[in-house]
Amino acid sequence: MRKIKLAHILFSSSGVDTYARLITGNTDADNFEHIIIHGINDTDIPFKSKDGTVFKSYRLPLERNISVTKDTTCLYKAYKIIKAEKPDVIHAHSAKGGVIGRIVGKLTGTPVLFTPHAFSYLSAETGFKKFVFLTIEKLLRGSSTLLATSQSEAGRGIAEVGFSRDKTIVFNNSINPVAQIQPLTLQKTWPDTYLCTIGRPSYQKNIELMIESLYHVKQQWPQVHLVVVGVGFLSDKLSAVKEIIRNRNLESNVTIIDWTSRENTLNILSHCSVYLSTSRYEGLPYAVIEALALQKPCVVSNCDGNKDLVENGYNGYVIPSENPADYAEKILALLNDNVLQKQFSEHAGEMFSEHFNLQNNISLIENIYKEAAARK
């Protein structure tokens, strides 16, 4: 049987990179062939199949920011690649990959699956930018099928972007179970009991709200400590976060760790008491999925993705407001109750096993690819 060929177009970083590697690296190598079209400066790590074969890749001047010259070059080069490779399906990822992939798909008659990984307009900090980004999404929606990473992302795509239900599919972001925790390769400078979050200080992650919440927790739990993992690339709010830490006299209560290996990240996550997320928006965050896989109770914001992963009062708490005191109340409830922590931890593991285990879910994305290829 001929392999189904898929062309992935993406700026390969953060959760988008994780998604692409997990999908391409776990689909059946006998039935699926992947080519990767990604940015010149995003990653140097090759994409590999389940049997270790390195996929063919192409590099374009893809960038997060809008550049008429570079984006036009990307569009032209992507068009030539798709014409030459003749894939059965284009899988377009995130904002920039989504725009280029859908236009090229329309020009070449190739079916397109579009995965937003959180719609671009949610990142807009002004009303005008939100209007522009949302308008672009609406103009392009007819040229693709929405392959959402969560039920809430699918619902937003239908309600706000205007995707029809029959052109909307959900494949939950999923990971393989964490088989073994590796020893830390960096020096541990924080206490044994701590809270944890994974994510760069940015508008999306809203770490400022988390630090303010920590300040409220400290009033009743002076020894509280937060470890922030993943600071580095695109951490444009780092200075603001550090200023709040200084102003709130929390220097001894917060450890900020630069971008580190996944092995170190999982080690830190595996030993925390509670996982936190105060994100303004998400698709379906891998960090929270990893927390569930490691049986960690979570306190999270009520945004897309977070509310798909955490059931309020079952495996954690979902906070409907941006009031730091509300976060602090639930964090303290868990810190003060070991029985509740244990109960939520068990439920977190069950939630992961039932819904977000890639070993169970990979056949679902394979079937989605097969159905999309049949439409060519």
C-alpha positions in Angstrom: 0.0 0.0 0.0 1.3 3.5 -0.9 2.2 5.6 2.0 0.1 8.7 2.7 2.4 11.7 2.4 1.9 14.7 4.8 3.6 18.1 4.5 3.8 19.9 7.8 4.3 23.7 7.6 5.2 25.4 10.9 7.4 27.7 12.9 8.9 24.9 15.0 9.1 26.1 18.6 7.5 25.4 22.0 4.3 23.5 22.0 4.1 23.5 18.2 7.5 21.8 17.9 6.4 19.3 20.6 3.2 18.5 18.8 4.9 18.0 15.4 7.6 15.7 16.8 5.1 13.6 18.8 2.8 13.1 15.8 5.4 12.5 13.2 7.5 10.4 15.5 4.7 8.0 16.5 2.5 7.5 13.4 3.0 4.2 11.6 6.1 4.5 9.5 4.8 1.8 7.1 1.7 3.9 6.3 2.7 7.5 6.6 5.5 9.7 5.2 6.1 13.2 6.6 8.0 16.1 5.2 8.7 19.1 7.4 8.7 22.7 6.1 9.9 25.0 8.9 11.9 28.1 9.8 15.5 28.8 9.2 16.1 29.8 12.8 13.6 27.8 14.8 15.3 24.4 15.4 18.3 22.4 14.3 17.1 19.1 15.8 16.0 16.7 13.0 12.5 15.2 12.9 12.5 11.4 13.0 10.0 8.6 12.5 9.3 5.9 15.0 12.0 3.7 13.4 14.6 6.5 13.6 14.5 7.6 10.0 15.1 11.3 9.5 12.3 13.0 7.6 13.0 15.2 4.6 12.9 18.9 5.7 12.9 22.3 4.0 13.7 25.6 5.7 12.0 28.9 4.9 12.5 32.4 6.4 9.4 31.7 8.6 9.1 34.1 11.6 6.5 34.8 14.2 6.3 38.5 13.3 4.8 39.8 10.1 7.3 40.6 7.3 5.8 41.3 3.9 9.1 40.4 2.1 9.9 37.3 4.1 6.3 36.1 4.2 6.0 36.5 0.4 9.2 34.5 0.0 7.9 31.8 2.2 4.7 31.6 0.3 6.5 31.3 -3.0 9.0 28.7 -1.8 6.3 26.7 0.0 4.2 26.6 -3.2 7.2 25.3 -5.2 7.9 22.6 -2.5 4.2 21.4 -2.4 4.1 21.3 -6.2 7.2 19.2 -6.3 6.4 16.9 -3.4 2.7 16.5 -4.2 1.7 15.5 -0.6 -1.7 14.0 0.0 -2.4 16.4 2.9 -0.9 19.7 4.2 -1.0 20.0 8.0 -0.6 23.7 8.7 0.4 24.7 12.2 -0.2 27.8 14.2 -0.5 31.4 12.9 2.2 31.8 10.2 2.2 28.2 9.1 -1.6 28.3 9.0 -1.7 31.3 6.7 1.0 29.9 4.3 -0.3 26.4 4.4 -3.9 27.3 3.6 -3.0 29.6 0.8 -0.7 27.0 -0.8 -3.3 24.3 -0.3 -5.9 26.4 -2.1 -3.5 27.2 -5.0 -2.4 23.5 -5.4 -5.7 21.8 -4.6 -4.2 20.0 -1.7 -6.5 19.2 1.4 -5.4 21.2 4.4 -5.7 20.4 8.1 -5.2 23.6 10.2 -4.2 23.3 13.8 -4.1 26.8 15.5 -2.3 25.7 18.7 -4.4 28.7 20.2 -5.8 31.1 17.6 -3.5 34.0 16.7 -6.0 36.7 17.6 -5.9 35.6 21.3 -2.4 36.8 21.5 -3.3 40.4 20.5 -2.9 42.9 23.3 -5.0 45.6 21.5 -8.4 45.6 20.1 -7.2 46.6 16.6 -4.7 43.7 16.4 -7.3 41.3 17.5 -9.7 42.5 14.8 -7.0 42.2 12.1 -5.9 38.7 13.2 -9.5 37.5 13.6 -10.4 38.9 10.1 -7.5 36.9 8.6 -8.7 33.7 10.3 -12.2 34.3 9.0 -11.0 34.9 5.4 -9.0 31.7 5.4 -11.4 29.4 7.2 -13.0 28.0 4.0 -9.7 26.7 2.7 -9.1 24.1 5.5 -10.5 21.7 8.0 -10.0 22.8 11.6 -8.0 20.2 13.5 -8.3 21.6 17.0 -6.1 20.5 19.9 -9.0 20.6 22.4 -12.8 20.7 22.6 -12.6 24.3 23.8 -10.4 25.3 20.9 -12.9 23.7 18.5 -15.8 25.5 20.2 -14.0 28.8 19.8 -13.3 28.0 16.1 -16.9 27.4 15.5 -18.4 30.3 17.6 -15.9 33.1 16.8 -14.0 32.2 13.6 -17.0 30.6 11.9 -15.8 27.1 11.1 -18.7 24.8 10.3 -19.2 21.8 12.6 -18.7 19.4 9.7 -15.2 20.9 9.0 -14.1 20.8 12.6 -12.2 17.9 14.2 -10.7 17.4 17.6 -7.5 15.6 18.3 -6.4 16.1 21.9 -2.8 17.0 22.4 -1.3 13.8 23.9 2.0 12.6 25.2 3.6 9.2 25.9 3.6 8.2 29.6 6.7 9.4 31.4 8.6 6.1 31.8 11.5 7.3 34.1 12.6 10.5 35.8 16.2 11.3 35.1 18.5 12.9 37.7 18.9 16.7 37.6 21.9 18.0 35.7 21.7 21.5 37.2 22.2 22.6 40.7 19.1 22.5 43.0 18.8 25.7 44.9 15.2 25.6 45.9 13.5 23.8 48.9 12.0 20.3 48.7 8.5 21.6 49.0 7.5 23.9 46.2 5.0 24.9 43.5 5.9 24.8 39.9 5.0 26.3 36.5 6.5 25.8 33.1 6.4 28.6 30.6 8.2 31.8 29.5 7.2 35.1 31.1 4.9 36.4 28.3 1.5 38.0 27.7 0.1 34.5 27.1 1.4 32.9 30.3 0.6 35.9 32.6 3.2 35.0 35.2 2.6 38.4 36.8 -0.7 37.1 38.1 1.0 34.0 39.5 3.6 36.1 41.4 0.8 38.2 42.9 -1.0 35.0 43.9 2.2 33.8 45.5 2.3 37.0 47.5 -1.1 36.2 48.9 -0.2 32.7 49.7 2.9 33.9 51.6 0.8 35.8 54.1 -0.4 32.4 55.5 2.4 30.1 54.3 5.7 32.1 54.7 7.9 29.3 53.4 6.0 28.9 50.1 8.3 28.6 47.1 7.6 28.8 43.3 9.9 27.4 40.7 9.4 28.9 37.2 10.9 26.7 34.5 11.4 27.6 30.8 12.5 31.2 30.9 14.4 32.1 27.7 13.3 32.6 24.1 10.5 35.2 23.8 10.4 35.9 27.5 9.4 39.5 26.9 7.7 40.0 30.3 10.7 38.7 32.4 11.6 42.2 33.6 8.0 42.9 34.7 7.9 39.6 36.6 11.2 40.3 38.3 10.0 43.8 39.3 6.9 42.3 41.0 9.1 39.8 42.8 11.3 42.7 44.1 8.3 44.9 45.0 6.6 42.1 46.9 9.8 41.0 48.6 9.6 37.5 47.2 13.2 37.1 46.1 13.6 34.2 48.6 10.3 32.6 47.5 10.9 32.3 43.7 13.4 30.5 41.6 13.6 31.3 37.9 15.3 28.7 35.7 16.4 29.4 32.2 15.4 27.1 29.4 16.7 23.6 30.3 16.4 20.0 29.0 13.1 18.2 29.1 14.7 15.7 31.5 15.5 18.4 34.0 12.0 20.0 33.5 10.3 16.7 34.2 12.4 16.1 37.2 11.4 19.4 38.7 7.8 18.9 37.8 7.8 15.4 39.3 8.8 16.6 42.7 6.5 19.7 43.1 3.4 19.8 45.3 1.1 21.7 43.0 1.3 22.7 39.3 0.1 26.3 38.4 -1.0 27.9 35.2 -2.4 31.5 35.0 -2.4 31.6 31.2 -4.7 34.0 29.3 -5.0 31.6 26.4 -3.9 28.1 25.4 -4.6 25.4 22.8 -4.1 22.4 25.0 -0.9 23.0 27.1 1.6 20.2 27.1 3.0 21.3 30.5 -0.4 20.7 32.2 -0.7 17.3 30.4 2.8 16.4 31.8 1.6 17.4 35.2 -1.4 15.1 34.9 0.9 12.3 33.7 3.0 12.8 36.8 -0.1 12.9 39.0 0.2 16.5 40.1 -2.8 18.4 41.3 -3.2 21.6 39.3 -4.5 25.1 39.9 -5.2 26.8 36.6 -6.9 29.7 34.9 -10.2 29.2 33.1 -8.9 29.5 29.6 -9.2 27.1 26.6 -7.1 24.0 27.1 -6.7 24.4 30.8 -10.4 23.8 31.4 -10.2 20.7 29.2 -7.5 19.2 31.4 -8.5 20.2 34.9 -12.0 19.3 36.2 -12.7 21.7 39.1 -12.7 19.9 42.4 -11.6 16.6 40.8 -8.0 16.8 39.8 -7.4 20.4 40.7 -9.1 23.8 40.6 -10.1 26.1 37.7 -10.1 29.7 38.7 -12.7 31.8 36.8 -11.2 35.2 37.7 -7.9 37.1 37.6 -8.1 37.7 41.3 -4.8 36.6 42.9 -6.6 36.0 46.2 -8.8 33.4 44.5 -5.7 31.5 43.3 -4.1 31.8 46.7 -7.2 30.3 48.4 -7.1 27.1 46.3 -3.3 26.8 46.5 -3.5 27.0 50.3 -6.3 24.5 50.3 -4.0 21.9 48.7 -0.9 22.8 50.7 -2.8 22.5 53.9 -4.5 19.1 53.1 -2.3 16.1 52.2 -5.3 13.9 51.9 -6.9 16.2 49.3 -3.5 16.5 47.5 -3.3 12.7 47.3 -6.9 12.4 46.0 -6.4 15.0 43.3 -3.1 13.4 42.3 -4.8 10.0 41.7 -7.5 11.7 39.7 -4.9 13.5 37.6 -3.3 10.2 36.7 -6.7 8.8 35.7 -7.5 11.9 33.6 -4.2 11.5 31.7 -4.7 7.7 31.1 -8.2 8.1 29.8 -7.8 11.1 27.5 -4.3 12.3 26.8 -2.1 9.1 26.5 -0.6 9.2 23.0 -0.1 5.4 22.9 -3.9 5.1 23.1 -4.7 8.1 20.8 -2.2 7.9 17.9 -4.6 5.8 15.9 -7.1 8.7 16.0 -4.8 11.1 14.2 -3.8 8.4 11.7 -7.5 8.0 10.8 -7.9 11.7 10.5 -5.0 11.8 8.1 -6.4 8.9 6.1 -9.8 10.6 5.8 -8.2 13.9 4.7 -6.1 12.2 2.1 -9.2 10.5 0.7 -10.6 13.9 -0.2 -7.7 14.8 -2.6 
